[in-house]
Amino acid sequence: MKNKFTLLKLATITLLFGTNIYAQSSYSLKQAIIANGGIFEFAAPYQDRATIGAYNPTSNIYTVFDTIEVESVQDIVLDSGYAYLAAQDSIVKYNLTTYQREAIAYFPALKKLEVSGNFLFVGKWYGSGDYFAVYNKHNLQPLFSISQVNQTVNGMVQVNDTIYVSYNIKGTIDLYPPWGVYADSIGKLAVIHAPTQTFVRDEILGEDAAGIGKLFVYNNHIYGICDASGKILKYNPATTADTFFNVGIIEYIRMHQGVLYGNFATGIQAYDLNTNTFLSTPLFTPLFMYASADYDFVNNHFYLTDTDYSSFGKLYKINGTNGQILDSINLRIAPEAIALEFNVNTSENQIETSQNSIRVFPNPFDNIINVLLNDEADLFVYDLSGKIHYHGHHTASSVTIDSRDWSNGVYIIQSIYKNNVQTLKLVK
């Protein structure tokens, strides 16, 4: 509690004298959330159901906290102390403090989830109906869907008031054998205007973007993982210019502070997006075909899951420098989705005059706060008593915060990036 109130005192000085707070921020791994699809069964009656649980990195204990009445899982995303699970035809929201369900929604043939501000983006794998939809992340109520997105959704991201959705269309060639099977080898981005909930256009990216999947934002550019071509897309949403880097990318694992950690043709590596070069570590080849993966950037550990989909599931903790297996633990069968949750701890360091790198509007505000970020950051909103009203980690350049349930008064918003805490006063 001391650190929190110290920061609030410093925030008051910041507001009076136009300075920013520079702080020492540290992260610690809190837990890993892992979902299991269960035994792969070809026909009813299905005997095994999907489960979700938490792995404690201190005790090395994995505890299942819910069973979902489906036979597969597809994705997990974490945001502000909550987990959102894509499980076959169900979106389930969990409180990661109580491990209780807070909401559930039906959406058939789920594949991908992403959180952006107060939105939960939902992507479909196959079937009929709209393949992309937007839900309210708080109560999982559907807001709108886009009928023009009519292929498997692989990635979703928002920049300012525009949503970008990655998917593929049929091309005439493949870059890998068997040749000439006319697979989905042309990548494209659907461009959607969020305020009016309308489809704007498709950005056709060509065969360089074959297999385009995960999307994320860094330095006001959209990056896309194109696993069929092995390339990374860098797309400028302001000019629509695109650049491709042929690096042999196979799978995205995590992006942290400008470094992309992924599975490449040469093994698991780190790729610096600022210099477009590989870092010397990590560099190792996994000893098995993992089912899901995430990276603990605090301790330089990779968490990989393994399964044969019928008899076992395991979690491996791996040294990020040399690929040595440090620990393993038994899970349920088919652990196909994992996400790591981190604690953010901040202590005062010094006060120094500097220009703010975040923009917040409107101020005063009513029901919505819009935040423009220059870079990856953790956002906190406090009232003057020290109560936290919002916390989220964001890589997008714009964030929308729902404040309709907040009381009128003065609030403090903080943006934490590396060792820099920047603070502004807000009034409702």
N, C-alpha and C positions, 0 to 999 in steps of 0.2 A: 504493500500500500504506500510505503514511503516514496518509492520512485514515481508512482502515478501522480501523487499530489505535488511532488517536486516539479514534475513536468508541467502540471497545470499552473503552478506559480510562474515558471519560466514562460509559459504561453502568455500569461498576462503581461509580462515584460515585453514579449514580442509584439503584442497588440499595441502597446503604448508607444514603443520606440521604433517600430518598423523593422525589427530584426527577426532572424530565423533561429530556431533551436537546432544545434548540431548535437547528435547524441550517439552513444555507443549502443548499437542494437545487436542482439545475439539471438540465434535460433537454436532450438533443440527439437529433436524428433520426439513427438508425443506418442504416435501410434501408427500402425498400418491397418487400413481397412481392406479386407479381402473378401471377395464374393466367390462362391463355388456353384457351378452349374449342376453338379451331381452326375450320376452315372448316365452315359449316353444310351438311351433306350429307344428302340426302333418303333415300338408300338405300345398302345395302352394294354393293360393298366400300368401306369407309371408308378414305380415303387420308391424312387428317390427324388427329392425336391431340392430346389436351389436354397442356399443358405448364405448368410453374411455374418462376418465376425471381425473382431479387433485383435491385433497382435501387439502386445506390450513389449517394446524393445529392452526394457529394464529387467522384467521377469522372464522374458522369452516364452510367454504363455499366450496361446491363441484361444479366444473364447467366442463361440458362435452366439450371437444375440438375436437372430431372427431366422425363421424359415419362410420362404415365399413359395406359394403353391404353383410353381412353374418348373420347367425342366432345363432352363439355361439362363446364363447371365451374359451381358454384353459390355457394360461400361460402368464405371464409378467416377463421379466428380465430387470434390470437396469444396465447400465454400462457407466461411464464417461460422464454423462449428457445426456444420450440417453435411451429411452425405446424401447424394442423389444416386440411386441405383437404377440402371436399366436392366430389367429382368424379363426378357421375352416379350411380354405384352403389358408389363406393369412398370410405371415409374414410382419409386418409393422414396420418400424423404425421411431421413433419420436424424434425431438429435444425438450428436456425438458425445454429449455429457451424460445423458440418461440412457442412451442406446434404444430409445423408444421410437416407434413410427409416429410421424407427425402428419403425414398426408400420403395418399396413394392416388394414382390416376391411371387410366387405361389408355394405351397407345400400342396398337398391334405391330409386330415385326420391328421392334426397337433395335437400333444399332448404336447411336451416339448421343451423348448429352454434353452440353456446355452451359456454364452460367455466365451471364453478362449483366451486371447491375442487378435489377430486379427481375430479369428475364431468365428463364430456363429454355434453352434451345434444344429441340428434340429432332432427331433424324431417324428415318426409316430405312430398313434393309431391303425389303421386297414387298410385293403385294399390291393392292389397289388403294386408291385414295391419295391424299397429299403426302409427299415424302418429307416435308419440313413443316414443323409447327413451333409456335412460341407459347410457353406457359408462364403463369405467375409463379416465381420460385417459392413464394411464401406459402401459398395454399394449393399449388398445383392445379389451379383452374386454367383451362385453355383460353388463350387470348386470340390467336389467329393462326392460319396456315396459308401456305402458298402452293397453289395448284400447279404452277409452272415448273416447280422442282419435281421431276417425275422419274428420277433415277436414284440409286442407292446413295444416301448422304454419308460422306466420309469425314467432313470437318465443318465447323461453324465458328464465326468470330464476328465481333461488332467493332466498327470504327466510327466514332461520333454517332450520327443517326442512321448509319448504313450497316446492314448485316450482309455478310458474305458467306456463301455456302459452297463447299467443294463437292463436285461429283464428276462422273465420267460418262462419255458417250462412245458409241461404237466407232472404231477406226478400221483401217484396212490392213494394218500390220501390228505385230507384237515385237517388242525388242528382245524377248526371250522365247525360246522354243517351247511348245511346238509352233512353228511359224504359220501364219495365215489363218489363225482361228478367229480373227475378227473380234477380239475381245474389246473391253472398254479402254481403249488406248489413247483417247483424246480427253485431256483434262479441261475443266471449265469451272468458272465461279458464277453462281447466281448472285446478282446484286439486288438487294431488297431495301426499300425505304421504310424504316421502322415506324416513324410517326404516322404515316398514312397506310401502313400495312400492305404495301403494294410491291409487286415485282417490277423492277426497272429494266434489267437486261441480263443477258448472259455474256460473260467475258470468256471467249474461246481461247484457250491457252496452248492448244496443239499437243503434239505427241511428246514434247519435252515434259509436259505435265501429266503424262500417263500414270494412272494410279494415284492421283493427288488425294491426300487424306487429311491428316491433322493440319489445322491452321492455327497460327498464333501471331501476335503483334509484337514487334520490337522496333524501337526508334521510328515510329510512325509508318512502318512498312508491314505488310502482311507477308508472312512466311508460310510456305506449304511444303509438306513432305510428299514427294512423288515417288512412291516405292517401286512402281513398275519401270520407270526410267532411271531410277537411282539418283534423281536430281532434287535439289532444294530450290523452290521458287521464292524469289523476292519480288513482291508486287507493290507498287506505289499507288495507293488508292486516290491520291490527288491528281496524278497524271495518267494513270492506267498503264504506265510502263512496267515491263516485267524483265527480270534477269534470272537465268538459271545457272546453278553451280553443280557441276557433274562430280559428285562426291561418293557415289555408291551407297546412298542411304537406303536402308531396308525398313527401319522402324524408328519412330520417335519414342523416346523414353521420358525426358524432361528437359525443359529449358530454364536456366537460372542465370540471371545477370549477364545476359548476352552470350552464354555458352549453351550450345545444343548437345545434349547427351543422347546418344542413340545407338542402334545396331546398324553397322555399316558392313560393306562387303569384306572389309578387313578385320571385322570384329567390333566389339563395343568400344566406342571412342567418344571424345569430346571435340566439338567443332566450334571454333570462335567465330561468331557472326560479325564481329567488328573487323577482323583481319582476314576473314575467309580462309583460315588455316586450321589444321588439326593441332590440338595440344598434344604434348608428349605422353600424358596420362589422362584418362585411362586408355589402355590398349590391351584387350584380352579377348579371347574367343570363348564363349560359353561352352561348357561341356555337355550341354543338352539343349534340345529345342524348347525353350521356355514358353509358357502359356501367357504370362503377363509380367510386366516389369515396372519398377520405379527406382528413382535415385535419391538417396539421402545425402544431400550436398553438405550437411553439417559434418558428418563423420566419414565421408567418401566411401559409402557402402552402397552397393546395388542390391535390391531385393528382387529376386526372380522366382517365379513359381513353376512347378513341373507337375505333369500328370500324364497318365495313359488313358484318361477318360473312362476307366472301368474299375480300377482297383486301388489307386492311390492319388494323393495330392500332397505336395511338399512346398515349403517356403525355404529358400536359400538366401543367406546373407553373405555377400561376396565383397572382398577387398577390391576397391576401385582402382588401385594401383597395379596389382599383379594378377587379379582374377582368382585369388585363392579363396576357397570356400571357408568361411569363418564359422558358420553355424547353419543348422537345418532344423526344421520342425515340421511335424505332420499336420496337414490340413484335411479338410473334406475333399472329395473328388472333384476334379475339374475347376481349380482356382483360376478362372480366366479374367478376373478383373482385380486390380490392386491400386490403391492410392495412399500416399503418405500424408499424414497431418503433422504440421510443425507448430511449436509454440514460438511466439515472438516476445522477447524480453528486452526492454529498453531502459537504459539508465542515463542520467544527465552527463554531459561531457563539458560543453562550453557553449556560450552564446556568441554569435558572430553575425555581422551584417551581411546580407546576401539577397539577391533577387530571388523571388519565389519561383519554383519550377512547376507549381500546380495552379490551375485556374478553376475557380468555383463560381457557379452562377445558377439561379439568381440569388442575390443576397441584398436584402432579406429574402427568405424563401418561404414557401407554403407547404406543398405536398411532395415536391421533388427537389433534390439537389443534384446538379450536374457537375462532374469533376473531369477536367482534362489533365492527363498525366503526360509528362515528357518521357517517362520510362517506367519500368516495372516498379511496383511499390506496394506496401501494406498501408491500407487506409484505416484510420480510427476516427470515430466521432464521439466526443464526450460532452456531457453537460458540466456545469460548473461545480457540481458535487463530486465529480469523478466517475459517474456512472457511464459505462460504454453503451452507446445506442447503435453503433455499427462498427463492424470489423470485417475486412475482406482483403485478400491478396489478389492483385490484378496485374496482368500483363497488357491489357488493352489500353489504348490511348484515351478512352472515354468511359466513365462509370456513371450510372444513374442510381441514386439512393432514394428509396421510398421513405419519406418522413411524415406521412399523413397521420400516424398515430402518436407523434411526438408533441409534447406540450409546448406552448409558446415560451420563448426565452432565448438565452444566449448559449451557443454551443461552440466547441473547439474541434476543428478538423485537423488531423495530423497525417502527413504523408511520410512514410519511412522507407528510405531506399539506401541500402548499404549502411553507412554511418551517418546519414543525413536525415534529420527529422525536421520537416517544414510545417509550419503551423499558421492557421488563419482563424479568425473569429467569424461566426455565422450567427444570424439573428432570425428567429422564426416569429 
